Amino acid sequence: PPFLDECLRGVGQVIFLNSPASGALTLAALVYGDPWLGALAAAGTASATATARVAGLDAAAISAGLYGYNGCLVGCAFAVFLGLPAGSPAAAAAAVGGAAL
């Protein structure tokens, strides 16, 4: 599906690779290392990508994952630096909302 492809490319763009396979591998590594970190990275990427779609931003940039990678980084940062316990609904809401901005 196109949305999944865009999201995986967004995760891949964090390491400068425009590929859904590299995004899936990166996300799998994040989940393996820390499931909460991986979950918020995925949620942030999905939120940022969905926001870009709803806002009607450049379709080619969305397809390349250029709007999703920052959301991935926001999700990772919130998982680590908010100081909330893993699985916290407040941290998840903050990551999704912060990534959408």
N, C-alpha and C positions, 0 to 999 in steps of 0.2 A: 504493500500500500504506500502511496506517495507520502503521507504524513510520517510514517515510520521511517522511510528512507531519508526524509528531511531531518528528522530528529537524530538518527544515527550519524548522518553527515555532520550535524552540529556538534556531536560529541567528538567525532573524528577531527573536526577543525581545531579543537583545543590543542592538538599536536600537529596542526598544519597539514592534515591529510583529508582530502575531499573524497572520502570513500565510506559507504555504509559498513563495509566489512571492518575497516579500521575502527570505526565508531563502536561497532558491536564488540570488538575485541577489547577496546579501551574500557567500555562500560562493564564488560565481564570482569576485567581486572579490578575495577573499582569495587564491584560487588563482592568479589573474592576477598579483597583486602579489608573492606568494611561495608557490610550490606547497607547500613544507614547512609553512608556517603554515596554509594551507588544509587540508592533510591532517590535521594535528593538531587543528585546530578541528573538523573533521568526526568524527574518531575520538573526541575528548572528548565531543562532543554525543551520539554514538551510545552511548558507554559510560554516560554519565549517564542517558540515557533508558532504556536497557536495565536498568540497576540499579533505577530507579524502578519499572519494570514488574515485575521479579522480586520486589521488596520489597512489591508490592501497594499502592503509594501511590495517592493520589487520581487516578482515571482522567481526570477533567475537566482537572486541572492538567497531567497528562502530555500529554493531547491538545492543550493550549494551548502546549506547549513550555516550561512553567515549570520543569521539572526539567532540561531539556537546555541551557538558556542558560548556566548556570554551568559546565557541562562544556566548552562552547565557549570560554569565557573561560580556563579552566584549560589547554586545549590551546594556545590562542594564547600564553599566558604561558610555558608550558613550551617552546614553539618558540623564543621570544625569549630567555628569561632563564636557561635551564639551562646555556648555554655549550657545548652539545654540537653536533657538526656535523650539518648537514641530512642526513636519512636515517638517523640513529642509532637502532638498535633500542632502546637504553636510553631515549632521549627519548620514543619512541613508547610504550614500556611504562609509563613514568612518567606520561605524559599520560593514558593509558587508565585506569591504576590510580588516579591522583589524581582524575580526573573521577568515578570510581565512588564515591569517598568522599563 
